[in-house]
Amino acid sequence: MSPKHVEQMYDALIVGAGAAGLSAALGLLRSERIAQMTQEGRAPKILVVSKLQPLRSHTGSAEGGIAASLGNVSEDDWHWHYYDTVKGGDWLVDQDAAKLLAQEAPVTVINLERSGVAFSRTADGHIAQRKFGGHTAHFGQQPVPRAAYAADRIGHQILHTLWQQCIAQGVEFAEEWYVTDLVLDERHERVEGVVAYDTHTGKVHALHARNVLLATGGAGRLFHTTSNSWDLTGDGMALTLEAGLQLEDSEFVQFHPTGLAHTGILISEAARAEGGVLRNSDGEAFMQRYAPGHADLAARDVVSRSIMAEIDAGRGVADPKDPQGPRDCVWLDMTGIDPEHMHAVLPQVVETIEDYAGIDPTKDYVPVKPTAHYTMGGIPITTDGEVYTWADGARHKVTGLYAAGECSCVSVHGANRLGGNSLLDACLFGQRAGAAVAARIADSHAVASPDDNAVAAEDPSQDAVETTAQTRRTELAGLLKPTGQAGENTGSEASSQPQTLQDDNAYQLLADLGSAMERALAVRCNHDSIAEALQLVNEDFAERARALHTHSDSTAFNQEVTAIWEVRHLLELAKAMLRATDARHESRGSLKRTDYPDRDDKQYLAHSMVASTGTVAWQPVHILDMPPQAREY
Ligand SMILES: Cc1cc2nc3c(=O)[nH]c(=O)nc-3n(C[C@H](O)[C@H](O)[C@H](O)COP(=O)(O)OP(=O)(O)OC[C@H]3O[C@@H](n4cnc5c(N)ncnc54)[C@H](O)[C@@H]3O)c2cc1C
């Protein structure tokens, strides 16, 4: 659906309709002051813009669960959740944010339940919870079931529930509209609005807003092997960089240990939580050796590195689909799980393995390898979702700009996220950001006299949003080539280089970028691997990105237009990620630098803050009551 008409000025624009964007919309509308304004006939003007139909957002693919100490297990308590989150993030976590996450987790889950999420149940009717990597009690001594689940479809449940609630509240959506620009004032201190491209008609809109909230999800498509859907191209992060702001901790990318061989499709951690075991080519359950306390349920970075160590030692296995191919996988053995139980609690996992690998996990070992899964870093925000920059030793907020969910970094995940904490982050901090926007709207309506931002219009040359939209329209006209002029090459094999720039296309560039980033950063890296990728990104790929054009001049549903903008966004992000990675001379959490193998708290107990120029500033980590310790599982 597109909005019936575009308003002159929005009180709030929410970009993204996954768990974070929808939670923000609900957090905003459920604020008492907004309800009051609505009753008085002064309902604020709010629009949710999403490049996908909301129910196609990646949140819907989440499988395993959402973490919370619900009190169903006597040993568990939010303090342990807090401790595990800080330890899981290798002490790069802001402890005030993590404390809030753990404390507010139970009420967040209960609210989801009351909104309609159909959780699986225990025999006595409680919300069912399963063990997940790194979730324990008693300082890591005892794994506890903390991930509240709905079979292996928690994301589907949450996304549909939040969306239904939004529809019930009358939220207006601009679906399949792609945001191309974030517009700030000249000093980068205040938000002015966004520019959005309606993919149905090809029309570029200038959307003015007093508040903009970015909830655009992750950037897994930076890598060739990824669990992420095709839309996860880091748009919000790139928009932030392009607007002159910074990203925090962008060097931390989680590689989930169990991507299905040669597809990268996620085999949920729930498979190991229910009894699945990783085995090498000798049949050995090797995780016992690397993490004697937690074995297969150690934190994800630990398990992924252990898998790579086995492969390096020659104990990897080849994908049975390609027996002569590289031995770059290990086995996931699920045959010890009772088949009936497996079908009951892991139906989606079973179906994925049957459909994509053509094998039966109740009888056969499943070939898996690490897959790019989650971006721990992102747009720096406070615990109320306010976006800030870090300069001169202080945070400087950008008035009216907010972010939430995977595109943001409130710093609860630090250098490595624990399973189940991401949906929680998106729902909790999405809701909090929405509430903060609501307060700002109510405050400004209470004091506002004439329309302070009635920008738009008197002098169009002063209207930054319209000016940016105009630039975008001109660029778009240049991208759209008359039919028949362009080359025929639409190949997507990473190996087939385009013959000329004229033959090139966004999908080929995406594949080449994915391979380069995988070679440079997957699971481990060093200065040389980073430098090689940076050179490609800055030179060859940059030139190719500039030369891209579409192969049809249609403006209606021309997906190649957005594919071009997406790959350009990924390049912007790749540059920042590579620079930040190069600047951190240590190994911590998901970042394993073979040239700096140890953690260095003296120098790097700090968040990297990288700008599009490549400069990196360092922001100290908030430590409350847990000074750094050695991290063992
Ligand atoms: C396969 C898989 C399984 C997972 N399992 C779990 C799990 O069990 N537990 C857990 O806690 N986490 C899990 N995660 C992680 C978790 O699902 C995500 O981090 C979380 O759902 C992200 O929510 P989000 O709202 O930030 O983003 P998303 O749900 O990705 O939504 C992003 C939204 O932004 C919109 N958008 C993006 N760019 C633009 C643009 N330029 N213009 C307009 N709109 C735009 C999209 O249309 C979309 O609506 C899993 C992730 C994957 C990939």
PDBQT file of the ligand as one rigid body, heavy atoms in Angstrom, charges set to zero:
ROOT
HETATM    1  C1  LIG A 701      17.758 -16.604   9.644  1.00  0.00    +0.000 C 
HETATM    2  C2  LIG A 701      17.798 -15.749  10.882  1.00  0.00    +0.000 A 
HETATM    3  C3  LIG A 701      17.410 -16.268  12.101  1.00  0.00    +0.000 A 
HETATM    4  C4  LIG A 701      17.447 -15.478  13.246  1.00  0.00    +0.000 A 
HETATM    5  N1  LIG A 701      17.049 -16.021  14.438  1.00  0.00    +0.000 NA
HETATM    6  C5  LIG A 701      17.036 -15.234  15.542  1.00  0.00    +0.000 A 
HETATM    7  C6  LIG A 701      16.556 -15.750  16.789  1.00  0.00    +0.000 A 
HETATM    8  O1  LIG A 701      16.126 -16.895  16.898  1.00  0.00    +0.000 OA
HETATM    9  N2  LIG A 701      16.571 -14.927  17.867  1.00  0.00    +0.000 N 
HETATM   10  C7  LIG A 701      17.014 -13.632  17.796  1.00  0.00    +0.000 A 
HETATM   11  O2  LIG A 701      16.989 -12.921  18.803  1.00  0.00    +0.000 OA
HETATM   12  N3  LIG A 701      17.461 -13.129  16.617  1.00  0.00    +0.000 NA
HETATM   13  C8  LIG A 701      17.470 -13.882  15.501  1.00  0.00    +0.000 A 
HETATM   14  N4  LIG A 701      17.913 -13.352  14.318  1.00  0.00    +0.000 N 
HETATM   15  C9  LIG A 701      18.262 -11.924  14.247  1.00  0.00    +0.000 C 
HETATM   16  C10 LIG A 701      17.006 -11.071  14.248  1.00  0.00    +0.000 C 
HETATM   17  O3  LIG A 701      15.985 -11.736  13.546  1.00  0.00    +0.000 OA
HETATM   18  C11 LIG A 701      17.217  -9.711  13.589  1.00  0.00    +0.000 C 
HETATM   19  O4  LIG A 701      18.369  -9.085  14.090  1.00  0.00    +0.000 OA
HETATM   20  C12 LIG A 701      16.025  -8.792  13.859  1.00  0.00    +0.000 C 
HETATM   21  O5  LIG A 701      14.822  -9.423  13.482  1.00  0.00    +0.000 OA
HETATM   22  C13 LIG A 701      16.197  -7.484  13.107  1.00  0.00    +0.000 C 
HETATM   23  O6  LIG A 701      15.011  -6.737  13.184  1.00  0.00    +0.000 OA
HETATM   24  P1  LIG A 701      14.972  -5.288  12.535  1.00  0.00    +0.000 P 
HETATM   25  O7  LIG A 701      13.594  -4.765  12.750  1.00  0.00    +0.000 OA
HETATM   26  O8  LIG A 701      16.106  -4.492  13.027  1.00  0.00    +0.000 OA
HETATM   27  O9  LIG A 701      15.245  -5.523  10.974  1.00  0.00    +0.000 OA
HETATM   28  P2  LIG A 701      14.461  -6.354   9.848  1.00  0.00    +0.000 P 
HETATM   29  O10 LIG A 701      13.462  -7.293  10.386  1.00  0.00    +0.000 OA
HETATM   30  O11 LIG A 701      15.499  -6.884   8.940  1.00  0.00    +0.000 OA
HETATM   31  O12 LIG A 701      13.649  -5.231   9.075  1.00  0.00    +0.000 OA
HETATM   32  C14 LIG A 701      14.298  -4.237   8.301  1.00  0.00    +0.000 C 
HETATM   33  C15 LIG A 701      13.227  -3.350   7.670  1.00  0.00    +0.000 C 
HETATM   34  O13 LIG A 701      13.847  -2.223   7.069  1.00  0.00    +0.000 OA
HETATM   35  C16 LIG A 701      13.274  -1.963   5.814  1.00  0.00    +0.000 C 
HETATM   36  N5  LIG A 701      14.285  -1.267   5.016  1.00  0.00    +0.000 N 
HETATM   37  C17 LIG A 701      15.605  -1.555   4.887  1.00  0.00    +0.000 A 
HETATM   38  N6  LIG A 701      16.207  -0.671   4.088  1.00  0.00    +0.000 NA
HETATM   39  C18 LIG A 701      15.261   0.218   3.704  1.00  0.00    +0.000 A 
HETATM   40  C19 LIG A 701      15.262   1.372   2.865  1.00  0.00    +0.000 A 
HETATM   41  N7  LIG A 701      16.359   1.802   2.253  1.00  0.00    +0.000 N 
HETATM   42  N8  LIG A 701      14.087   2.019   2.682  1.00  0.00    +0.000 NA
HETATM   43  C20 LIG A 701      12.948   1.605   3.266  1.00  0.00    +0.000 A 
HETATM   44  N9  LIG A 701      12.890   0.515   4.071  1.00  0.00    +0.000 NA
HETATM   45  C21 LIG A 701      14.038  -0.156   4.291  1.00  0.00    +0.000 A 
HETATM   46  C22 LIG A 701      12.881  -3.339   5.290  1.00  0.00    +0.000 C 
HETATM   47  O14 LIG A 701      11.829  -3.224   4.351  1.00  0.00    +0.000 OA
HETATM   48  C23 LIG A 701      12.411  -4.031   6.578  1.00  0.00    +0.000 C 
HETATM   49  O15 LIG A 701      11.050  -3.756   6.809  1.00  0.00    +0.000 OA
HETATM   50  C24 LIG A 701      17.885 -14.142  13.163  1.00  0.00    +0.000 A 
HETATM   51  C25 LIG A 701      18.287 -13.617  11.941  1.00  0.00    +0.000 A 
HETATM   52  C26 LIG A 701      18.267 -14.421  10.818  1.00  0.00    +0.000 A 
HETATM   53  C27 LIG A 701      18.763 -13.819   9.524  1.00  0.00    +0.000 C 
ENDROOT
TORSDOF 0
